[in-house]
Amino acid sequence: MSVRYQTGPHSMTEVSHQGFGSRVAGGACGTCFGVLLAFGATGLLWWNEGNAVATYKELVFLRDEVVELGETPVPDDAIASLAGRPVHLFGEIEGGVITDDTGVFKLTTQSVALRRSVQMYQWKEQSRSRTEKHVGGSTTTVTDTDYYLGWYNMLQDSRRFKMPMGHENPPRMMPGAFTTAPRVRMGNIRPGNEVLAQLPLQPLTIRQSDVQLQQQGRVAHDHVYLNAGGPEPQVGDQMVSYVHFPHKGIASVVGILQHDGTITGAPSSVLPLVAGGFATHVQMIDAAITSSQYLTWGLRLLGFLLMWAAVGICIEPLNIVADVVPFVGSIVRFFTGAAVWLLALVLSGSVISVAWLFARPLLSLSILAASAAIIFFARPPSGKQARFD
């Protein structure tokens, strides 16, 4: 049961009560979700380790396999003889005229690649809750909800707001887009779509002469403002900005050279590698190894957090039962919280070590030993219990 009441023009409070039986039923259903989440975390950790090993091996292999072609253009006989092999080259990338027709304005620029980003001035809902426990296991939750105006790059669906009246947002906004010049060349080499998608982009300077407005708007500070009817933004106003890779900008590419002079990536491969300016293939591969390591550790952390959440959800029914007496519930939650953290660490470490078992046997055995040590030292002491007269 819940009660809502408005506390201001842009704020409201909701008070809800949940009985002990309802909490127990919810905790039991949550356990099923926790088990599924644990399987998901296991799959993520397992895939991540296999992918990390495969990526590292491929990048190390490419260090010696890449053929250095240097600055474009590339001799025709080299294209014919090296077709299908990984190569490294660098040089100017020539683009052309790109026209981005949004339907409400047209922007024309000379670039290689162009990305449009859009933000809309709109309402956003933010909520915060606090819960009070009662003897008998029931709880009362107070949720405060506030509404703020701001520029956001994702549409906030006001139909889902708790208090939609007076906070209506437009039902749609202009989407982002990525466009490339019709004929992009790198000397006599044609970069493939995979290469163009990885080019490092920089902010585009927008001049009034570059934009043809078809509705009310203005160009200012390298942005196109739509529906801007005055100095202050209104709900529904949109702000469009661009980043691009400039015409005749210099880039370095490691990719697969094709018979027709196109440089592309390869299926299930780390290629292509793209960098702005001049970079050797060794520098690019080393940078890719570092990026892969950051991604691997990031996914390990994500997998651990998912496992921690899964174990916490599965053990929540115990906490709910202990909440019959609130201060007892707080004590139980303290100890179960520590147990959940340790168990999630052990499970995550075990999954990682097993995934490494064949690829990295020494490291995997070290992690298994550490996990076993945590279990050993965390277990309650055995032996005779002390007697008290």
N, C-alpha and C positions, 0 to 999 in steps of 0.2 A: 504494500500500500504506500502511495506517495502523494504528497501535497506540494503544489507549486504556487508561488506567489511572487509578484513583481516587486523588486526593491528599488527600481529606478527606471529611467527611460531606456537604458541599454544594459540592464542587469536583472537577474532573477535568481531565486533560491528554490531548491527542491529538497524536501525532507522525505526520506523513505525509510520504512521499517521492515526488517526481515526477521522472521521467527527462526527459532532453533531448527525445527524440522525442515524448513525451506533451505536453510544453510547446509544441513547435512546432505539433503538430496542434491543440491548444487555441487557440493564438494565431491560426491560420488560420481556424478556425471563428468565433472572436471577431470577426474582420475583417468577416464577413458581418453580424453583429449591429451592429458599429460603423457600417456603411453605412446600415442601417435607422434607427439612432439619429440619424444626421446628417440623414436625410430628416425624421424626426420633429421635430428641433430647428428645421429650416427651416420646416416647417409651423406650428409654434408661434409663431416670430418673425414670420412673414408674417401670420398671423391676428391677432396681438397689435397690430401696427401699424395694420392696417385697422380693428380694433375701437376702438383708441384715438382715431383720427381721427373715426370715426363717432360715438362717444360724446361727444367734445368738441363737435362740430358740433350734436348734438341738444341738449345742455345749454345751449349759447349761444343756440340758437334758442328754447328754452323760457323764457329770461329775459324775452323780450318777449311771449311768447304766453300765459303763465299769467295767468288771471283771478283777481284778489284778491277772495275772498268774505268774509274776516275770520272772526269768531267764529261758531260754530254756535249756534242753528239757522239754516238757510239758507231764505230765502223760497221758496215753492213755484214762483212764476213764474220765479225765477232758475234753479231746477233744470230746468224745462222748456226754457228758452231756451239754457242752457249745456250741455245734454246732448251728450256726445261731445267736449267740449273740456277742456284741462288747467286745473285750478283749484287754488287754495291756500286752505286753511281750517285753523282750529285750535279747540280746545275740549276739554271733558271727555269722556272715553270711559267709558261706563257698561257694566260687565260683568255678572256675576251669580255664582251659586254654581257652582263647578267641583268635581266629585268625581273624584279620580284613584284608581280601583280597580285595584291592581296584582295582585290575587289573593292577596296575603299581608298587605296592609294597605290601608286606605282613608284618603285625606287629603281633607278638605273645606276650601275656602277661597273667599272672595269676591274674584274677580280678573277681569281681562279676558283674559289669556293666561297659561298656566302651562307651564313646561318642567321635566321631570324629568331629573336626571343621577344616574348610578349608578357607584359604584366597588366593587370586590371585593378583599378581602384574599387574595392569592394569590402563588404562586411565579412568579418571572421569571428567565429564562435570559439571561446576558450572557457574551459571548465576546470574546477579544482574541487576535490572532495575531502571530507574528514569523517571518520567513523568512530562512533562511541559504542562500546560493548556494555551489555547489561547482564545482571545475574540471571542465569537460566539459559544463556547462550544466544539471546536475540541481539540485534544491532540496530542502531539508528545512524543513517548516513545523511549528511548535509552537503549538498552540491551547489556551489556558487557558480553561476554562468554569467560571463560578460561578453559584450560585443564591441569590436574595435574596427575602425576603418583603416585601410592601408593598401599598399601596392603588393599584390601577390601574383606569382606566375602560374598558379593553379586555380581553377574555378572553384569557388566555395559555394556549394549547393545550398542555398538558403531554404529550400523546401525541407531539408532535414534539420534545420535549426529548431531548438526547443521553443524559441520565441521569434517566429518568422515575421510577424507583423511589425512593420517599421524597419526591418532589416533585409528587405528584398534585394537580391542580386540579379543581374541579367542571367538568362538561362544558358548563355554560351559566350565564348570569347574567341578571339582570333587564335588559331593554332600556331605553333612554331614551325619552322621549315628549314631544310638544308638544300641548297641549290649549287650546281657546278656549271662552269662555262661549257658551251656546247662542244668545243674542240680544244681540249687541253693538251699541250705538248711540253715535253722536257727535252729540247733538242729534237732528235728524230725518234725519241721514245715517248710512248703514250702511257701515262699513269692510269692504272685501273681504278675502278670505283673504291676498292678497299684502300688504296693508297690515298686517294683524295679525301676519304672520310677521316683519315688520321692526320691530315695536315694541321699544324699548330696555327690556330686562328688568333687574330688580334682585332681590337675594336675598330670599327669603320667610322671615319669622319663623315658625317652626313651634312651636306649643304642644301640650302633651300632649292637650288637649281636641280638637285638630283631627284627631287620628290614632286610628283604630280598628285595633289590632293583632290579627291572626288567627293569629300564631305568636310564638315567643319573640323579644323585641326590646325596644327602648327608644327614647325621644326625648331627645336631648341636643344642645346647641350647634347648634340649627337643622338637625339631621340626624336621620334615622330609621335606627337601627342594627338590622339583622336577624341572627338567630342569635347574638346577643351573649350568651354564657352566662357571662361573667365580665369582670373588669377588663381582661384582655389579649385582643386580637383573635385569632381562630382562622381557619385557612384555610377559605374559603367564606363568611365573614361579608361582608355587604354594607352599604354606607353610601349612603343616598339623600338628595339635597339638591334644592332647588327654587329657581328664579328665576321672577319673574312681573312682569306689568304691572298695577299696582294698580287696583282699581275706582275710577272717577272720577278717574283720573290724566289729566293734560293732555298733549296731543300736537299736533303740527303735521303736516299731510299735503299733499303735492303729488301729484295723481293725475288720472285721467280720471273726470269725473262722468257717471253713467249716468242713463237716463230714470227708473229706479225709485228714485233717490236713493242709489245705491251708488257709492262712490268706489273705483276699482280701478287697476290698471296697464294697460299695453297690450302686445300681443305684440311681441317684439323691440324693447323700449323700456327706457330707464333708469327709467321710472316704475313703481311709485310711489316717492316719496322721503318718508321718515318721520323725524321727530325728536321727542325728548321735550321737553316744555315748549313755550314759544312761540318760534318762529323765523320770520322772513320767508322768502318764497320765494327771494329773492336769496341770503340766507344759506345756505339749504338747497342751492341749485344750486351755489354756490361751494364748499361742503363736498363735494358730489358730484364736482366737477371735481378737487379735491385728492385725494380717495380714488381716483379713476380714474387720476390721474398716478402715485400710489404703486403701484397695481396694474400699470400699464404698465411701470414701471421694475423691479418685482419679476419680471415675466414675461420682461423682457429679460435680466435676470441669470440666470434659470432657463434660458432658451434658450441663452445663452452657455455656461453650465456643461454643458448637454447636448451642445452642439457640441464643447466641450473634451474631454468624456469620449469622444465618438464618434471624434474624431481620435486621441486617445490609444490607444483600442482598436485602431484601424486600423494604427497604427504599432508596436504591441507586438511583432509578429513580428521586427522589426529588433532590438529590445532583447533579445529572447530569444536570437537568434543571437549577439549580442555578449556575452551572459552566459557563453559557453563559457569565457571568461577573466574571472572575476568583476570584477577592477578595471577591465578594459576596458568591461565592461557598465555599471559605475557611471558612467564618463566619458561613454559614449554616451547613457545615460539623462539625464544633466545637459543635454546639448545638444538631444536630442530633446524633453525637457520644455519647454525654451524655445521650440523650433520649434512644438510643439503649441499652446502658449499664443498665440503670434503668429498662427498659422494659424486657430485658433478665433476670435480677435478679428477677423481680416480677413473670414472667412466670415460671421460674425454681423453685422458692420457692413455687409457687402455686401447681405445679405438685407434688413436694416432699410432701407437706402437705396433699394433697388429697390422695396420695398413703399411707400415714401414718394414715389416718383418723380413721381407725378401729384398726390397730395394735398398734398405739401410739397416742391416742386421745389428751392428754394434750400437747405434743410437736407439733403435727400438728396444733392445734388451735393457739399455740403461733406463729408459722411461718405465718399462715394466717393473724393474727393480725399485724405482722410486715410488711407483704406485703401490707395490707390495709393502714397502716400508711405511707408507702413510696408513695403510690398513692395519699393519701390525701395531704401530704406536698409538693409533686412535682407538683400538679395541679396549674394552674395560679390563682391568687386571684380573687374572684368575687366581685361584688359591683359596685358602681358608678365610672365611669372613671373621672379622674381629668380634669377640664376645664382650658384652657389657653386662656387668653384674648389677 
